[in-house]
Amino acid sequence: MVADRMADITDVGTTRSVQLFGSIVQGVRELRLVEPVDSVWAYLTIDDQPTKYRMRTTTTPLKNVSLLVGEDVGKND
């Protein structure tokens, strides 16, 4: 484990998925963090679940940091 962070996690809805990716992408989560993650990481898990998520994009609005991550399908690390 590289780091352990608390975050507000939500599913990315279908409308937002089409806006961001041009199609409906399932398994995408938005994580809102107070501080950026400066560590290099290959994947993350949520609440110790077996599903792995990989970075899709990150934004830094005026407050907090938002990460968009997608389910890692078919990759092993």
PDB file with one MODEL, atoms N, CA, C and O in Angstrom:
MODEL        1
ATOM      1  N   MET A   1       0.845  -1.176   0.000  1.00  0.00           N
ATOM      2  CA  MET A   1       0.000   0.000   0.000  1.00  0.00           C
ATOM      3  C   MET A   1       0.891   1.239   0.000  1.00  0.00           C
ATOM      4  O   MET A   1       1.848   1.336   0.768  1.00  0.00           O
ATOM      5  N   VAL A   2       0.563   2.165  -0.861  1.00  0.00           N
ATOM      6  CA  VAL A   2       1.317   3.416  -0.961  1.00  0.00           C
ATOM      7  C   VAL A   2       0.748   4.449  -0.003  1.00  0.00           C
ATOM      8  O   VAL A   2       1.500   5.131   0.694  1.00  0.00           O
ATOM      9  N   ALA A   3      -0.581   4.571   0.038  1.00  0.00           N
ATOM     10  CA  ALA A   3      -1.213   5.587   0.879  1.00  0.00           C
ATOM     11  C   ALA A   3      -2.637   5.178   1.200  1.00  0.00           C
ATOM     12  O   ALA A   3      -3.226   4.329   0.531  1.00  0.00           O
ATOM     13  N   ASP A   4      -3.171   5.791   2.223  1.00  0.00           N
ATOM     14  CA  ASP A   4      -4.552   5.578   2.633  1.00  0.00           C
ATOM     15  C   ASP A   4      -5.173   6.961   2.766  1.00  0.00           C
ATOM     16  O   ASP A   4      -4.676   7.784   3.535  1.00  0.00           O
ATOM     17  N   ARG A   5      -6.251   7.234   2.032  1.00  0.00           N
ATOM     18  CA  ARG A   5      -6.868   8.555   2.039  1.00  0.00           C
ATOM     19  C   ARG A   5      -8.381   8.430   2.239  1.00  0.00           C
ATOM     20  O   ARG A   5      -9.004   7.456   1.816  1.00  0.00           O
ATOM     21  N   MET A   6      -8.944   9.429   2.888  1.00  0.00           N
ATOM     22  CA  MET A   6     -10.397   9.536   2.973  1.00  0.00           C
ATOM     23  C   MET A   6     -10.856  10.402   1.811  1.00  0.00           C
ATOM     24  O   MET A   6     -10.224  11.406   1.482  1.00  0.00           O
ATOM     25  N   ALA A   7     -11.973  10.002   1.189  1.00  0.00           N
ATOM     26  CA  ALA A   7     -12.485  10.748   0.040  1.00  0.00           C
ATOM     27  C   ALA A   7     -13.995  10.634  -0.018  1.00  0.00           C
ATOM     28  O   ALA A   7     -14.583   9.687   0.505  1.00  0.00           O
ATOM     29  N   ASP A   8     -14.611  11.607  -0.658  1.00  0.00           N
ATOM     30  CA  ASP A   8     -16.024  11.550  -0.986  1.00  0.00           C
ATOM     31  C   ASP A   8     -16.092  10.878  -2.357  1.00  0.00           C
ATOM     32  O   ASP A   8     -15.506  11.377  -3.318  1.00  0.00           O
ATOM     33  N   ILE A   9     -16.801   9.750  -2.457  1.00  0.00           N
ATOM     34  CA  ILE A   9     -16.819   8.958  -3.688  1.00  0.00           C
ATOM     35  C   ILE A   9     -18.240   8.884  -4.224  1.00  0.00           C
ATOM     36  O   ILE A   9     -19.175   8.561  -3.491  1.00  0.00           O
ATOM     37  N   THR A  10     -18.396   9.187  -5.510  1.00  0.00           N
ATOM     38  CA  THR A  10     -19.696   9.100  -6.163  1.00  0.00           C
ATOM     39  C   THR A  10     -19.546   8.417  -7.516  1.00  0.00           C
ATOM     40  O   THR A  10     -18.477   8.436  -8.125  1.00  0.00           O
ATOM     41  N   ASP A  11     -20.642   7.813  -7.972  1.00  0.00           N
ATOM     42  CA  ASP A  11     -20.682   7.259  -9.326  1.00  0.00           C
ATOM     43  C   ASP A  11     -20.801   8.416 -10.305  1.00  0.00           C
ATOM     44  O   ASP A  11     -21.428   9.432 -10.006  1.00  0.00           O
ATOM     45  N   VAL A  12     -20.205   8.260 -11.460  1.00  0.00           N
ATOM     46  CA  VAL A  12     -20.379   9.245 -12.522  1.00  0.00           C
ATOM     47  C   VAL A  12     -21.634   8.844 -13.283  1.00  0.00           C
ATOM     48  O   VAL A  12     -21.710   7.737 -13.817  1.00  0.00           O
ATOM     49  N   GLY A  13     -22.616   9.735 -13.336  1.00  0.00           N
ATOM     50  CA  GLY A  13     -23.892   9.447 -13.982  1.00  0.00           C
ATOM     51  C   GLY A  13     -23.765   9.338 -15.493  1.00  0.00           C
ATOM     52  O   GLY A  13     -22.733   9.678 -16.072  1.00  0.00           O
ATOM     53  N   THR A  14     -24.815   8.866 -16.111  1.00  0.00           N
ATOM     54  CA  THR A  14     -24.787   8.638 -17.556  1.00  0.00           C
ATOM     55  C   THR A  14     -24.615   9.934 -18.338  1.00  0.00           C
ATOM     56  O   THR A  14     -23.870   9.962 -19.318  1.00  0.00           O
ATOM     57  N   THR A  15     -25.288  11.007 -17.925  1.00  0.00           N
ATOM     58  CA  THR A  15     -25.170  12.279 -18.637  1.00  0.00           C
ATOM     59  C   THR A  15     -23.750  12.805 -18.559  1.00  0.00           C
ATOM     60  O   THR A  15     -23.185  13.230 -19.567  1.00  0.00           O
ATOM     61  N   ARG A  16     -23.175  12.778 -17.373  1.00  0.00           N
ATOM     62  CA  ARG A  16     -21.801  13.261 -17.178  1.00  0.00           C
ATOM     63  C   ARG A  16     -20.814  12.365 -17.919  1.00  0.00           C
ATOM     64  O   ARG A  16     -19.827  12.858 -18.464  1.00  0.00           O
ATOM     65  N   SER A  17     -21.064  11.059 -17.947  1.00  0.00           N
ATOM     66  CA  SER A  17     -20.195  10.128 -18.656  1.00  0.00           C
ATOM     67  C   SER A  17     -20.151  10.459 -20.146  1.00  0.00           C
ATOM     68  O   SER A  17     -19.082  10.431 -20.755  1.00  0.00           O
ATOM     69  N   VAL A  18     -21.294  10.768 -20.730  1.00  0.00           N
ATOM     70  CA  VAL A  18     -21.352  11.128 -22.151  1.00  0.00           C
ATOM     71  C   VAL A  18     -20.613  12.445 -22.380  1.00  0.00           C
ATOM     72  O   VAL A  18     -19.911  12.592 -23.380  1.00  0.00           O
ATOM     73  N   GLN A  19     -20.765  13.403 -21.465  1.00  0.00           N
ATOM     74  CA  GLN A  19     -20.071  14.681 -21.602  1.00  0.00           C
ATOM     75  C   GLN A  19     -18.553  14.491 -21.555  1.00  0.00           C
ATOM     76  O   GLN A  19     -17.826  15.102 -22.338  1.00  0.00           O
ATOM     77  N   LEU A  20     -18.080  13.653 -20.645  1.00  0.00           N
ATOM     78  CA  LEU A  20     -16.642  13.476 -20.457  1.00  0.00           C
ATOM     79  C   LEU A  20     -16.002  12.537 -21.472  1.00  0.00           C
ATOM     80  O   LEU A  20     -14.906  12.804 -21.965  1.00  0.00           O
ATOM     81  N   PHE A  21     -16.687  11.436 -21.784  1.00  0.00           N
ATOM     82  CA  PHE A  21     -16.073  10.383 -22.583  1.00  0.00           C
ATOM     83  C   PHE A  21     -16.721  10.173 -23.945  1.00  0.00           C
ATOM     84  O   PHE A  21     -16.205   9.407 -24.759  1.00  0.00           O
ATOM     85  N   GLY A  22     -17.843  10.840 -24.208  1.00  0.00           N
ATOM     86  CA  GLY A  22     -18.514  10.675 -25.485  1.00  0.00           C
ATOM     87  C   GLY A  22     -19.373   9.433 -25.557  1.00  0.00           C
ATOM     88  O   GLY A  22     -19.964   9.149 -26.598  1.00  0.00           O
ATOM     89  N   SER A  23     -19.451   8.686 -24.465  1.00  0.00           N
ATOM     90  CA  SER A  23     -20.288   7.492 -24.401  1.00  0.00           C
ATOM     91  C   SER A  23     -20.579   7.192 -22.934  1.00  0.00           C
ATOM     92  O   SER A  23     -20.029   7.829 -22.035  1.00  0.00           O
ATOM     93  N   ILE A  24     -21.441   6.225 -22.712  1.00  0.00           N
ATOM     94  CA  ILE A  24     -21.739   5.816 -21.342  1.00  0.00           C
ATOM     95  C   ILE A  24     -20.670   4.814 -20.915  1.00  0.00           C
ATOM     96  O   ILE A  24     -20.530   3.740 -21.501  1.00  0.00           O
ATOM     97  N   VAL A  25     -19.933   5.184 -19.897  1.00  0.00           N
ATOM     98  CA  VAL A  25     -18.863   4.337 -19.388  1.00  0.00           C
ATOM     99  C   VAL A  25     -19.254   3.893 -17.986  1.00  0.00           C
ATOM    100  O   VAL A  25     -19.399   4.718 -17.084  1.00  0.00           O
ATOM    101  N   GLN A  26     -19.425   2.585 -17.805  1.00  0.00           N
ATOM    102  CA  GLN A  26     -19.808   2.075 -16.494  1.00  0.00           C
ATOM    103  C   GLN A  26     -18.575   1.849 -15.632  1.00  0.00           C
ATOM    104  O   GLN A  26     -17.470   1.653 -16.137  1.00  0.00           O
ATOM    105  N   GLY A  27     -18.784   1.880 -14.331  1.00  0.00           N
ATOM    106  CA  GLY A  27     -17.693   1.611 -13.415  1.00  0.00           C
ATOM    107  C   GLY A  27     -16.776   2.784 -13.171  1.00  0.00           C
ATOM    108  O   GLY A  27     -15.665   2.611 -12.669  1.00  0.00           O
ATOM    109  N   VAL A  28     -17.229   3.993 -13.525  1.00  0.00           N
ATOM    110  CA  VAL A  28     -16.412   5.189 -13.307  1.00  0.00           C
ATOM    111  C   VAL A  28     -16.851   5.840 -11.998  1.00  0.00           C
ATOM    112  O   VAL A  28     -18.044   6.018 -11.749  1.00  0.00           O
ATOM    113  N   ARG A  29     -15.881   6.189 -11.176  1.00  0.00           N
ATOM    114  CA  ARG A  29     -16.137   6.842  -9.898  1.00  0.00           C
ATOM    115  C   ARG A  29     -15.411   8.185  -9.857  1.00  0.00           C
ATOM    116  O   ARG A  29     -14.329   8.338 -10.424  1.00  0.00           O
ATOM    117  N   GLU A  30     -16.017   9.141  -9.186  1.00  0.00           N
ATOM    118  CA  GLU A  30     -15.361  10.419  -8.939  1.00  0.00           C
ATOM    119  C   GLU A  30     -14.991  10.469  -7.470  1.00  0.00           C
ATOM    120  O   GLU A  30     -15.836  10.255  -6.600  1.00  0.00           O
ATOM    121  N   LEU A  31     -13.730  10.751  -7.198  1.00  0.00           N
ATOM    122  CA  LEU A  31     -13.234  10.866  -5.837  1.00  0.00           C
ATOM    123  C   LEU A  31     -12.876  12.318  -5.578  1.00  0.00           C
ATOM    124  O   LEU A  31     -12.153  12.934  -6.360  1.00  0.00           O
ATOM    125  N   ARG A  32     -13.377  12.858  -4.493  1.00  0.00           N
ATOM    126  CA  ARG A  32     -13.027  14.222  -4.110  1.00  0.00           C
ATOM    127  C   ARG A  32     -12.155  14.149  -2.867  1.00  0.00           C
ATOM    128  O   ARG A  32     -12.569  13.622  -1.834  1.00  0.00           O
ATOM    129  N   LEU A  33     -10.945  14.682  -2.976  1.00  0.00           N
ATOM    130  CA  LEU A  33      -9.963  14.652  -1.903  1.00  0.00           C
ATOM    131  C   LEU A  33      -9.643  16.076  -1.454  1.00  0.00           C
ATOM    132  O   LEU A  33      -9.757  17.023  -2.233  1.00  0.00           O
ATOM    133  N   VAL A  34      -9.247  16.216  -0.203  1.00  0.00           N
ATOM    134  CA  VAL A  34      -8.870  17.528   0.314  1.00  0.00           C
ATOM    135  C   VAL A  34      -7.510  17.938  -0.231  1.00  0.00           C
ATOM    136  O   VAL A  34      -7.296  19.106  -0.555  1.00  0.00           O
ATOM    137  N   GLU A  35      -6.587  16.980  -0.334  1.00  0.00           N
ATOM    138  CA  GLU A  35      -5.235  17.255  -0.817  1.00  0.00           C
ATOM    139  C   GLU A  35      -4.899  16.318  -1.974  1.00  0.00           C
ATOM    140  O   GLU A  35      -5.426  15.208  -2.037  1.00  0.00           O
ATOM    141  N   PRO A  36      -4.035  16.745  -2.883  1.00  0.00           N
ATOM    142  CA  PRO A  36      -3.636  15.866  -3.988  1.00  0.00           C
ATOM    143  C   PRO A  36      -2.815  14.675  -3.469  1.00  0.00           C
ATOM    144  O   PRO A  36      -2.186  14.744  -2.413  1.00  0.00           O
ATOM    145  N   VAL A  37      -2.841  13.601  -4.233  1.00  0.00           N
ATOM    146  CA  VAL A  37      -2.018  12.434  -3.921  1.00  0.00           C
ATOM    147  C   VAL A  37      -0.710  12.600  -4.686  1.00  0.00           C
ATOM    148  O   VAL A  37      -0.687  12.542  -5.916  1.00  0.00           O
ATOM    149  N   ASP A  38       0.363  12.804  -3.956  1.00  0.00           N
ATOM    150  CA  ASP A  38       1.659  13.033  -4.593  1.00  0.00           C
ATOM    151  C   ASP A  38       2.410  11.734  -4.877  1.00  0.00           C
ATOM    152  O   ASP A  38       3.403  11.739  -5.605  1.00  0.00           O
ATOM    153  N   SER A  39       1.949  10.634  -4.314  1.00  0.00           N
ATOM    154  CA  SER A  39       2.597   9.339  -4.515  1.00  0.00           C
ATOM    155  C   SER A  39       2.283   8.795  -5.905  1.00  0.00           C
ATOM    156  O   SER A  39       1.227   9.083  -6.470  1.00  0.00           O
ATOM    157  N   VAL A  40       3.201   8.013  -6.446  1.00  0.00           N
ATOM    158  CA  VAL A  40       2.961   7.309  -7.707  1.00  0.00           C
ATOM    159  C   VAL A  40       2.202   6.029  -7.369  1.00  0.00           C
ATOM    160  O   VAL A  40       2.602   5.287  -6.473  1.00  0.00           O
ATOM    161  N   TRP A  41       1.100   5.769  -8.090  1.00  0.00           N
ATOM    162  CA  TRP A  41       0.313   4.588  -7.804  1.00  0.00           C
ATOM    163  C   TRP A  41      -0.205   3.964  -9.099  1.00  0.00           C
ATOM    164  O   TRP A  41      -0.457   4.661 -10.081  1.00  0.00           O
ATOM    165  N   ALA A  42      -0.360   2.643  -9.083  1.00  0.00           N
ATOM    166  CA  ALA A  42      -0.819   1.905 -10.257  1.00  0.00           C
ATOM    167  C   ALA A  42      -2.337   1.757 -10.262  1.00  0.00           C
ATOM    168  O   ALA A  42      -2.962   1.826 -11.320  1.00  0.00           O
ATOM    169  N   TYR A  43      -2.932   1.554  -9.091  1.00  0.00           N
ATOM    170  CA  TYR A  43      -4.375   1.379  -8.976  1.00  0.00           C
ATOM    171  C   TYR A  43      -4.795   1.719  -7.557  1.00  0.00           C
ATOM    172  O   TYR A  43      -3.957   1.858  -6.667  1.00  0.00           O
ATOM    173  N   LEU A  44      -6.113   1.853  -7.351  1.00  0.00           N
ATOM    174  CA  LEU A  44      -6.631   2.060  -6.008  1.00  0.00           C
ATOM    175  C   LEU A  44      -7.801   1.126  -5.780  1.00  0.00           C
ATOM    176  O   LEU A  44      -8.416   0.627  -6.722  1.00  0.00           O
ATOM    177  N   THR A  45      -8.096   0.901  -4.513  1.00  0.00           N
ATOM    178  CA  THR A  45      -9.275   0.141  -4.122  1.00  0.00           C
ATOM    179  C   THR A  45     -10.115   1.028  -3.226  1.00  0.00           C
ATOM    180  O   THR A  45      -9.615   1.990  -2.642  1.00  0.00           O
ATOM    181  N   ILE A  46     -11.387   0.703  -3.119  1.00  0.00           N
ATOM    182  CA  ILE A  46     -12.310   1.472  -2.298  1.00  0.00           C
ATOM    183  C   ILE A  46     -12.845   0.565  -1.203  1.00  0.00           C
ATOM    184  O   ILE A  46     -13.398  -0.499  -1.482  1.00  0.00           O
ATOM    185  N   ASP A  47     -12.680   0.988   0.039  1.00  0.00           N
ATOM    186  CA  ASP A  47     -13.163   0.237   1.208  1.00  0.00           C
ATOM    187  C   ASP A  47     -12.699  -1.221   1.217  1.00  0.00           C
ATOM    188  O   ASP A  47     -13.476  -2.116   1.547  1.00  0.00           O
ATOM    189  N   ASP A  48     -11.457  -1.456   0.862  1.00  0.00           N
ATOM    190  CA  ASP A  48     -10.859  -2.793   0.882  1.00  0.00           C
ATOM    191  C   ASP A  48     -11.586  -3.812   0.005  1.00  0.00           C
ATOM    192  O   ASP A  48     -11.468  -5.018   0.222  1.00  0.00           O
ATOM    193  N   GLN A  49     -12.334  -3.330  -0.980  1.00  0.00           N
ATOM    194  CA  GLN A  49     -13.003  -4.227  -1.923  1.00  0.00           C
ATOM    195  C   GLN A  49     -11.986  -4.732  -2.943  1.00  0.00           C
ATOM    196  O   GLN A  49     -10.961  -4.082  -3.147  1.00  0.00           O
ATOM    197  N   PRO A  50     -12.238  -5.870  -3.589  1.00  0.00           N
ATOM    198  CA  PRO A  50     -11.262  -6.421  -4.539  1.00  0.00           C
ATOM    199  C   PRO A  50     -11.173  -5.665  -5.868  1.00  0.00           C
ATOM    200  O   PRO A  50     -10.182  -5.814  -6.583  1.00  0.00           O
ATOM    201  N   THR A  51     -12.185  -4.854  -6.220  1.00  0.00           N
ATOM    202  CA  THR A  51     -12.179  -4.132  -7.481  1.00  0.00           C
ATOM    203  C   THR A  51     -11.060  -3.097  -7.495  1.00  0.00           C
ATOM    204  O   THR A  51     -10.912  -2.312  -6.558  1.00  0.00           O
ATOM    205  N   LYS A  52     -10.276  -3.106  -8.571  1.00  0.00           N
ATOM    206  CA  LYS A  52      -9.195  -2.140  -8.743  1.00  0.00           C
ATOM    207  C   LYS A  52      -9.668  -1.048  -9.703  1.00  0.00           C
ATOM    208  O   LYS A  52     -10.370  -1.321 -10.676  1.00  0.00           O
ATOM    209  N   TYR A  53      -9.275   0.180  -9.414  1.00  0.00           N
ATOM    210  CA  TYR A  53      -9.605   1.327 -10.255  1.00  0.00           C
ATOM    211  C   TYR A  53      -8.311   1.991 -10.704  1.00  0.00           C
ATOM    212  O   TYR A  53      -7.349   2.079  -9.942  1.00  0.00           O
ATOM    213  N   ARG A  54      -8.299   2.455 -11.945  1.00  0.00           N
ATOM    214  CA  ARG A  54      -7.142   3.165 -12.498  1.00  0.00           C
ATOM    215  C   ARG A  54      -7.545   4.594 -12.850  1.00  0.00           C
ATOM    216  O   ARG A  54      -8.702   4.879 -13.159  1.00  0.00           O
ATOM    217  N   MET A  55      -6.560   5.476 -12.793  1.00  0.00           N
ATOM    218  CA  MET A  55      -6.775   6.900 -13.072  1.00  0.00           C
ATOM    219  C   MET A  55      -7.250   7.106 -14.505  1.00  0.00           C
ATOM    220  O   MET A  55      -6.711   6.519 -15.443  1.00  0.00           O
ATOM    221  N   ARG A  56      -8.259   7.943 -14.655  1.00  0.00           N
ATOM    222  CA  ARG A  56      -8.696   8.388 -15.984  1.00  0.00           C
ATOM    223  C   ARG A  56      -8.317   9.846 -16.185  1.00  0.00           C
ATOM    224  O   ARG A  56      -7.749  10.210 -17.216  1.00  0.00           O
ATOM    225  N   THR A  57      -8.631  10.685 -15.197  1.00  0.00           N
ATOM    226  CA  THR A  57      -8.278  12.104 -15.274  1.00  0.00           C
ATOM    227  C   THR A  57      -8.336  12.711 -13.880  1.00  0.00           C
ATOM    228  O   THR A  57      -8.914  12.131 -12.961  1.00  0.00           O
ATOM    229  N   THR A  58      -7.741  13.867 -13.738  1.00  0.00           N
ATOM    230  CA  THR A  58      -7.767  14.590 -12.470  1.00  0.00           C
ATOM    231  C   THR A  58      -7.994  16.069 -12.734  1.00  0.00           C
ATOM    232  O   THR A  58      -7.538  16.605 -13.744  1.00  0.00           O
ATOM    233  N   THR A  59      -8.697  16.723 -11.828  1.00  0.00           N
ATOM    234  CA  THR A  59      -8.891  18.157 -11.918  1.00  0.00           C
ATOM    235  C   THR A  59      -8.640  18.767 -10.547  1.00  0.00           C
ATOM    236  O   THR A  59      -8.822  18.116  -9.518  1.00  0.00           O
ATOM    237  N   THR A  60      -8.221  20.015 -10.549  1.00  0.00           N
ATOM    238  CA  THR A  60      -7.993  20.734  -9.297  1.00  0.00           C
ATOM    239  C   THR A  60      -8.769  22.046  -9.351  1.00  0.00           C
ATOM    240  O   THR A  60      -8.229  23.080  -9.746  1.00  0.00           O
ATOM    241  N   PRO A  61     -10.051  21.997  -8.949  1.00  0.00           N
ATOM    242  CA  PRO A  61     -10.829  23.233  -8.921  1.00  0.00           C
ATOM    243  C   PRO A  61     -10.344  24.123  -7.757  1.00  0.00           C
ATOM    244  O   PRO A  61      -9.300  23.847  -7.167  1.00  0.00           O
ATOM    245  N   LEU A  62     -11.085  25.170  -7.433  1.00  0.00           N
ATOM    246  CA  LEU A  62     -10.661  26.090  -6.378  1.00  0.00           C
ATOM    247  C   LEU A  62     -10.435  25.391  -5.035  1.00  0.00           C
ATOM    248  O   LEU A  62      -9.495  25.720  -4.310  1.00  0.00           O
ATOM    249  N   LYS A  63     -11.282  24.446  -4.715  1.00  0.00           N
ATOM    250  CA  LYS A  63     -11.134  23.695  -3.469  1.00  0.00           C
ATOM    251  C   LYS A  63     -11.056  22.213  -3.809  1.00  0.00           C
ATOM    252  O   LYS A  63     -11.698  21.741  -4.747  1.00  0.00           O
ATOM    253  N   ASN A  64     -10.266  21.496  -3.037  1.00  0.00           N
ATOM    254  CA  ASN A  64     -10.153  20.046  -3.149  1.00  0.00           C
ATOM    255  C   ASN A  64      -9.551  19.605  -4.486  1.00  0.00           C
ATOM    256  O   ASN A  64      -9.141  20.429  -5.304  1.00  0.00           O
ATOM    257  N   VAL A  65      -9.511  18.305  -4.681  1.00  0.00           N
ATOM    258  CA  VAL A  65      -8.986  17.677  -5.894  1.00  0.00           C
ATOM    259  C   VAL A  65      -9.982  16.609  -6.307  1.00  0.00           C
ATOM    260  O   VAL A  65     -10.477  15.873  -5.454  1.00  0.00           O
ATOM    261  N   SER A  66     -10.287  16.506  -7.590  1.00  0.00           N
ATOM    262  CA  SER A  66     -11.196  15.469  -8.081  1.00  0.00           C
ATOM    263  C   SER A  66     -10.433  14.509  -8.975  1.00  0.00           C
ATOM    264  O   SER A  66      -9.715  14.920  -9.887  1.00  0.00           O
ATOM    265  N   LEU A  67     -10.599  13.228  -8.700  1.00  0.00           N
ATOM    266  CA  LEU A  67     -10.022  12.173  -9.538  1.00  0.00           C
ATOM    267  C   LEU A  67     -11.162  11.401 -10.170  1.00  0.00           C
ATOM    268  O   LEU A  67     -12.119  11.034  -9.488  1.00  0.00           O
ATOM    269  N   LEU A  68     -11.069  11.151 -11.462  1.00  0.00           N
ATOM    270  CA  LEU A  68     -11.994  10.239 -12.119  1.00  0.00           C
ATOM    271  C   LEU A  68     -11.229   8.950 -12.342  1.00  0.00           C
ATOM    272  O   LEU A  68     -10.174   8.937 -12.976  1.00  0.00           O
ATOM    273  N   VAL A  69     -11.778   7.863 -11.810  1.00  0.00           N
ATOM    274  CA  VAL A  69     -11.139   6.560 -11.949  1.00  0.00           C
ATOM    275  C   VAL A  69     -12.130   5.589 -12.557  1.00  0.00           C
ATOM    276  O   VAL A  69     -13.340   5.727 -12.382  1.00  0.00           O
ATOM    277  N   GLY A  70     -11.609   4.608 -13.271  1.00  0.00           N
ATOM    278  CA  GLY A  70     -12.464   3.602 -13.894  1.00  0.00           C
ATOM    279  C   GLY A  70     -12.054   2.220 -13.459  1.00  0.00           C
ATOM    280  O   GLY A  70     -10.893   1.977 -13.128  1.00  0.00           O
ATOM    281  N   GLU A  71     -13.017   1.309 -13.459  1.00  0.00           N
ATOM    282  CA  GLU A  71     -12.721  -0.081 -13.092  1.00  0.00           C
ATOM    283  C   GLU A  71     -11.654  -0.638 -13.998  1.00  0.00           C
ATOM    284  O   GLU A  71     -11.660  -0.402 -15.206  1.00  0.00           O
ATOM    285  N   ASP A  72     -10.745  -1.371 -13.416  1.00  0.00           N
ATOM    286  CA  ASP A  72      -9.654  -2.000 -14.134  1.00  0.00           C
ATOM    287  C   ASP A  72     -10.123  -3.377 -14.566  1.00  0.00           C
ATOM    288  O   ASP A  72     -10.183  -4.299 -13.752  1.00  0.00           O
ATOM    289  N   VAL A  73     -10.450  -3.521 -15.821  1.00  0.00           N
ATOM    290  CA  VAL A  73     -11.004  -4.781 -16.317  1.00  0.00           C
ATOM    291  C   VAL A  73      -9.911  -5.541 -17.078  1.00  0.00           C
ATOM    292  O   VAL A  73      -9.387  -5.061 -18.083  1.00  0.00           O
ATOM    293  N   GLY A  74      -9.585  -6.718 -16.584  1.00  0.00           N
ATOM    294  CA  GLY A  74      -8.668  -7.604 -17.309  1.00  0.00           C
ATOM    295  C   GLY A  74      -7.201  -7.336 -17.130  1.00  0.00           C
ATOM    296  O   GLY A  74      -6.397  -7.891 -17.879  1.00  0.00           O
ATOM    297  N   LYS A  75      -6.802  -6.517 -16.181  1.00  0.00           N
ATOM    298  CA  LYS A  75      -5.390  -6.264 -15.944  1.00  0.00           C
ATOM    299  C   LYS A  75      -5.013  -6.802 -14.583  1.00  0.00           C
ATOM    300  O   LYS A  75      -5.801  -6.727 -13.641  1.00  0.00           O
ATOM    301  N   ASN A  76      -3.841  -7.330 -14.477  1.00  0.00           N
ATOM    302  CA  ASN A  76      -3.372  -7.858 -13.199  1.00  0.00           C
ATOM    303  C   ASN A  76      -2.080  -7.171 -12.802  1.00  0.00           C
ATOM    304  O   ASN A  76      -1.176  -7.016 -13.624  1.00  0.00           O
ATOM    305  N   ASP A  77      -1.988  -6.754 -11.537  1.00  0.00           N
ATOM    306  CA  ASP A  77      -0.772  -6.151 -10.997  1.00  0.00           C
ATOM    307  C   ASP A  77      -0.468  -6.758  -9.655  1.00  0.00           C
ATOM    308  O   ASP A  77       0.521  -6.391  -9.021  1.00  0.00           O
TER     309      ASP A  77
ENDMDL
END
